[in-house]
Amino acid sequence: MKCRTDEVCLKELVGMVRTPLRFVELVLGAKPSKQQSSVLKALEDGERRIAIRSGHGVGKSTLLAWVLLWWISTRPGAVIPCTAPTAHQLEDILWGEVVRWHKAMGEPLRSLLTVTKNSVRHKSAPQGWFAAARTSRRDNPEALQGFHGEHLAFLIDEASGVAEEVFEVAEGALSTPGALVILAGNPTRLDGTFYRAFHGEREHWATFHFPSHKSPLVSTEYAKHMAARYGESSDIYRVRVEGEFPLCEADTLIALPLVEAAIERAPHKKEVPPLVYGVDVARFGDDETVILKRRGDHVLSIEALRDLDTMAVAGLIAASARAEKPSLIFIDVIGVGAGVADRLLELGLPIYQVNVARRAAEPERFDDLRSELWWRTREWLESGAPSLPPDEELAAQLTTIKYSLTSNGRVRVESKQERKKRGLKSPDRGDALMMTFASPVSALPRIEAGREFHKPFDRELGY
């Protein structure tokens, strides 16, 4: 392009790519999918309140990065607050896409932007022409507050997980005339601003639906794998593959929104409660040996192992326990777990043997101990305090457990065998977690370690 001056050339270039689709294709050199193109065309048509519910891997974070770079490149003085419920989603995924596509931009537009780990600034006016990344948490509801400008654009990734307090604090800014607002994410919750955008307030939003099985960016094997592993009727399949809101069926023990909220919740750092391990032992085959570590309301880590004999498992646990000194190590002693427990007791470690087939501590409420411990896990998640790691397998196992009431009114959680008849694998990670509720830790004298000793769950006692 021949121009009289660099400034004139730049203005003509910006004019050529003022529509988002042309910008993405010409400046970024990308080829959007039909799903992504539908949103870019809606922006071109003047839509300014957009909500996208999606399955996994469809390129929604990429789309948000494209919109950010287009908006900041074509609107002088643009201000673009960006947020997500977790630092991982915001910094590693969304901002990772921003960095990636900034590097792909053509000149001279690329050199006009300075990208850091939490901002993008236009060199013409870095203090008043920028995009900023701020994590949204319930204890930080001001993430989207205090932004002003003629060209505001709010980009909210994994919007279903953003606390409602954040939307309430930012209500004035989000409703600024002419402001662009894009909500995108897996539809994990049955309440909140994101949910209402597709239901009671749908007339105020341009809504889009991106199922994974209709995206060329997602392997055709992904949907088949998820269907085979969890069932097409499961909420985890509905949310992760179909991009549909969960059903939370009446016989599902733990609703998906409870688990998603715990994954998005930052752990409390004020207190340091006792460390415990939950160990579910498998030997060989499809099942996993799982070592889960929990400190109070925070699950620290989940280690899943395969094809190890009992002595190798005992050795791994012993080495970790000597270094970290957990208060208790809960082990399922039905089957091969008994051998691991015996060896660790021989080594003098604080083993708590759990036989989930035994009578419940509250037999008037629960059919057996397994049912009681799974119910305690549900109550723990309902308390609003827990923090879980972003482990999709754990989330799927927790949310596909079914329960029923016996003829005498006791809660009965389905057995592993019943679960396998439904085509689902053993919930090894979930079992490792539920076993850590077999006893309040601080209430258990050291001398009791190694004995099968069960008390009703009580948050006041500590765990």
N, C-alpha and C positions, 0 to 999 in steps of 0.2 A: 504494500500500500504506500503510495507516494503522498507525503503530507508537507504542508508549508512549514510547520513547526512540530516539535515533539508533542506539545500540548494539544494542538489541533488533531494530530494523529491519534492521540490517546482518546480524545472525545469521540472521534469517529469510530474507533474500535469499540468503545463502551456502548455506543449507539447500536452497533451491529450485534452485540451479544446481550442486549438488554433483556431479551426473553430467556428464561432459565434453561430451556432445552437447547437452544443454540449455544449458550455459554458452556453447558456441560459437554456438548459435542465438539465445539470449536476450540475453546480455551483449555478444557481439561482433557480433551481427547478420549472421553469415555463414551460407551454405548449403553444407555440405560435400558433396563428391562421394561416390558410393557407395564408392569406394576409401578416402577419408578417414574416412567414417562407420564402415567396418568396423573400423578401429583404435580409434576413439572408443568403439564399443560393446564392444570387447575390454577396454578400460580399465575401463569400467563393470562388466564381468563379473569384474573382479579380476585380469586378466593384468598381470604386472609385469615380464616379460622379453619384449620385442617386437623383432623384426627385420623391416625392410621393404626389399626389393630393388625397384628401380624403374627405369623409363626416364626420359627427359628431360621436364621441364615438368609433372609430374603433381601438384605441390603438396605435396611431402614437407616442404620447409622451412617452408611455411605451417602444415602440420600440427604440426610441432615447436613453432612459435611459439604456436599455440593451446594445446598441452599445457602449455607453460611458464606461460602466463598463467592457465590454469585451476588448475594445481597450486599456484602461489604465492598465488592468491586464496582458495583454499578450505582450505588446510592451514597453520595457525599454526606458525611456525618452519621452514617449508619451506626446504631448501637444494638448489639446482639447478645443478650444474656442467654447462656446455654446451661442446662442443668440435667442431672440424672440422680436417682436415689442413692447410688453408691459411687465411691471414688473410682472403683474398677471400671464401671460402665462409662463414667465420664472421661477419666484421664486415659485409660488404656484403650478403650474401644472407640468412643466418639472422637476424642482428640487425636487418637492414633490415625483415624480416617482423615481428619483435617490436615494433619502433618503430611500424610501420604499424598493427598490430592493437591496440596499447595506445591509440593515438589514437582507434580505433573503439570502445573499451570504453564501456559505459554507466556512469553514476554511481550510487552513490558509489564503486564498486570502482576506477575509473580513477584517482581522486585519491589513493587509498591507495598507489599505486606510483610510484616515481621511477625513470625509465629514463635511463641514461647510455650511452656508446658501448660499454661492456663489462660492464654490470651492470643488474639490476633489483632494487630494494630496497623492502621494505614499510615504510612510515613508522612502523608500530607498533614495529618492532624492526629497524632497518636493518642492524645488525651480525650478526644471527643469523637473519634471514628474508630470503633473497636468491637471485638467480640470477647466475651469473658466467660470462663467456665467456673461454675460454683456448684458444689454438691448440695443437694436438697435433703435435709433430714428434719425430723420432727423437732429436734432440739436446736435447729438452725432454720427457722421458717422465713428468715429475711433474704434467702438466696436470690429471689427474683424481685426484691424490693429496691426502690431508689434509682431506677433507670429512667432516663428521659431522653427525648430526641424526636426529630421529625420522622426518622426512619427506624422505628423500633421493630425488632424481630425476636420473639421468644421461641427457642428451640428446646423442646423437652423430651429427652430420650427415656425409654422405659417409664412412661408417664403413669402407668397403672400403679407403680410402686412409690411415686412421690406422695409424701404425706399431705393430707388435706389442709393442714395448717399452713403449708407453703402456698397453696393456691389461695387460701383466704387472705393471707398477708399481702399477696401480689395481685389481688383482685382488681385494684384500681389501675395498676400498670398494664395488666393483661387486657383490660377493656379500653385502653387508649385508642381513640379513633385512628384508623389507618394502620394500626400495629398488626404485624404478622405473628400469628401464634400457631405453632405446629406441635401437636402431641403425638408421640409414636411409641409403640411398645407391644409386648405380649400382654394380652388381656387377662391379667391374673386375679383381679379383685372384682367383687360384685357391688362396689360402692365407690364413691369419690368422683372427682371431676372427669377423669378419663372414661369411667363407666357411663356417666350421665351424657357424655358427648355422643354416645351411640344409642341412648335410650331416651330419657325424659327431656333432654335438651338438644335432641338431634337436629331440630330445625335451625339451630344456630351454628351448625358445623357442616363442613364438607367432609364426609366420612369415606374412608377407604379400607379395604380388607385385602390383606396379602397372605393367603395361605401358603405354606411351604411347598406343597405338592404342585403348585401352579407357578413356581418361580424357577427360571433356568439356572439360578445361582445355587440351588439346592439339589444335591444328589437324589436321584429317584429311589435310592436304597434307604435314604433317611426315614421316609414315611413308613416303608416296609419294616424297617428295624424297630421303630417306635411302636408300630401296631403289634408286631410279634412279641415285643418285650412287655408292653403295658396294656394292650388291648385298645381297639379303636373307640370304645365307649368310655375310656378313662379320661379324667380331667387333664392329666399330663399330656395325653395325645391331643385333646381338643385345643389346649393352649399352645403347646410347642409346635404342633404340626398344622392344625386347621386355623389357628389364629382366632379361635372362638372363646368367649367367656366360659369359665368352668360351670358345670351344672351343680357340683357339690351335692351329690345324691344323698338321700336320707340315710342309707346304710354305709356311707363312707365315714370312717372313724375320724380322720383328720382332713379338714378342708384345705385345698391348695392355697387359698389366700393367707391362711395362718402360717404356712411354711414359707411362702414368698416374703411375707412381712419379716420373718425371722432372718431370712437371708439378707434382706436389705438393711437390717437394724445393726447399728454399730454397737460393739460390746461396751459394757460399762467398765470404766477403768479405776473407779474409786476404791473398790474393795478387792481383796485377793482371797477368795474362798478356796477350800481344799480342791486339789486336783484328783480326779478319778479316771480310771480306764474302764471301758466296756469292751469285752472281747467275745466275739462269736466265732467259734472255731469250725472250719471245714477241713477236709483232708484233700481229696482229689476230686475232679469233676467240675461241674458248672458253678458250684457255690464258691463263695469267697470266704476267706478268713479275714475278719475285720477287727482292727484295733482302733477304737474311737477314744479320744481324750476330751474330757469336759472339765472346765473349771467354773463352778457356779452355773450361771445362765449362759455361758459362752462355750460352744463346741469348738475346740482349738484345731483339731485335725481329725482326718479319717484316713487310715492306711488300709487298703484292700489288697490282699495277697492271694495267690493261687498256687496250687501244686506244691505245698510245703508239708512235710510230715510234722507230727506233734512236737518232736524234740526241737526242730528248727523254729517252730512258732514260740515255744517256751523260751528258747535262747534269745529271740528278738525282743520278747516282752521283758525278760530279765535285764537285758542290757539297757533298755529304755527306762525301766523302773529304777535301776540303780542311779541313773543320771538325774531323773526328774523327781524321784521320791513321791509317788502318788500316795494319797491316804488309803485308797482301796482300789483293788483291781477286781471288777465284777466279771465272772466267767460263767458261761452257760455250760453246765456239767452233764447235760444230756448228750450221750454219744461221745465223740472223740474229745470234746472239751474237758472231760474228766481227767484224761491223761495229762493234759497241759496244766490243769489246776494242781494235780498231785505233785508234778515236778516243781512248780513254782512255790508250793507250800514247803517242799523239801528244801528249797533255797532260802526259806525264811521271809518270803515276800507276803504283803498283806492281801491275801486272796479272799474274796467273798464268793462262795459257790452259789450259783443261782440255778435252781431246778424249776423251770417255768410250768411244769406239769403239776406241781404241788398245789395244795389248797391255798387260796388267796388269804391275805391278812384280814380282808373284809369279806368273808364268805357270803354274807347276806347281800352284797352288791355285785360280786364278780364270780364267774363260774370257775376260774382257776387263776393261778398267779400270772400267767401270760396275759390274760385279759386285763388284769389289774394294772400291770406295768405299762401296757400299751395305753390304757386309759389315763394313767398318770402322765405319760408323755403328752397326750392331748391336752390335759389340764395345764401342763407346763407351758405349752405353746400358746394356750389361750390367755395366760397371765400377762402377755404383752412385754415380757422381759427378755426372752431368749434371743441369742444371736447364733445363726448357723452359717457354716461356710457355703460357698456357691457350688455345692455338689449336686448335680442334676440327678444322679442315681439315688442319693439319699432322699431328695425331694419326691422322686417318683415312688419310691418304696413307702414313704410315710403316707402319701396321699392315695394309695391304691389298696390300703388295708380296709377290709369290710368287717362289720360287727352286726350282732343281732341280740335279741333278748330271749332268754330261755322261758319255758312255760311258767317258771316261778319268779320271773322278773329279773334275773341276773344278767349282767352284761357278759357276752361271750364273743371274743375276737376270733376270727377264722384261723384255723391251723395252717401250717406250712403246706400240708398235704392238700387241703381244700384250695389253697391259693394256686398250687401247681395244677389242679384240675381246671382252673380258669385260664391256664396257659401262661401264668406268671411265675417268675423265678422266686426263690427264697429271698425274703427281705433282710438279708444279712446285715446291711448297714443300719436299717431301722431297728433290728433286734439288738445290735450292739448299743444303740442309744437307749432303748427302753430298759435294758438291764441296769443302767446306771441309776435307775430310780428304785432299785430293790430295797434300799435302806437310806435314811437320812445319814449322811456321812458323819457330821459332828456329834450325832447322838450315839454312834457306835463305838463302844470301848475297844481299844486295841486288842484286848484279849479275845474278843469275839471273832476276829478275822479268821476266815477259813470255815466258819460254821454257817449252815443255812439258817439264817436268822432274819425274820421278816416283820416289819412293823408297818402300820398304815402310813401312807405318805403324808407329810405335814411340812409345809413350807417354813413354818416357824422354827423347826428343828435344824434347818440347814441341810444342804446336800452338795 
